[in-house]
């Protein structure tokens, strides 16, 4: 599963970029290797269909 909705993807991408612009160097806690590792893990989870739909994600995020 991937993001098929280009508008949603653009919004997610925009949010990430805004966060990166406002982040200070001390706020970034992941190394490049850690980010790559996390992305690879995410890709594996997607291939296994271990994903959440929008409603499930919204329900889960209420507990954050």
N, C-alpha and C positions, 0 to 999 in steps of 0.2 A: 504494500500500500504506500502511496505517496500523496503529496498534495497535488490534486488535479486542478483545483481552483486557483487560477493565476492571481486573482485579486487577493485571495487569502494569503497566498505565498508572498505577494508583494508587501502586504501588511506585516506579516511575520518578519520578513527581511528588513523592512523599515524600522520596526521596533528594535531589532537586534542592533542595527547601525546606530540608532539614537542612543541606546544603552552604552554602546562602545564609545561614542563621542563624549558622553558624560562621565565615563568611568575614569578614575585616576589609576595610575600604575599599581598602587597598593591594593586597589579593589579587585584586580584580576588575580584569581587564585589558581588558575589552571595553566600548566605549561602547554606548549604546542603539542608535545607527545601525548599528554593527557587528553587534549581535545580530539586528536586523531583517534585515540583509543576509544573514547566515548562515541565518536561518530561511527566507527566500525562496529561497535557493540549495537548501536541503534539500528544500523543497516541489517545486522543479523536478526534482531528482534522483528524488524519489518518483514524480512523474508520468511520468518516462522509464523507470521501473522499474529504476533504478540503486540497488538496495538490497541489504542482506545479510540472510540469515535468521539465526536465533538461533545455530545451530551455526557458521556462517561468522564471525559477530561474535565468538563466544567464542574461536575459533581465532585470529582476528586480534588480539584483545585480549591473548593470551598474549605477543605480541611488544612490547607497550607498556612 
